[in-house]
């Protein structure tokens, strides 16, 4: 992993935590613009990291919800032939 990716991943994780705590979605755009003013490479890595981490968070939540649903309402066992 490059230095830019490492820095972007750490910053994106902090920004996502802030967004989840406060609902301040604008901070993503603000941070992206600020990064882009200095380093397009870091800006692109940050935006990618935001997307990837948010997708992983959504998938994890969906999996947890599905597991909870299955624990509460298990499907009937299929009869094997």
Helices and strands as residue ranges (DSSP letters): H 3-22, H 26-38, H 40-72
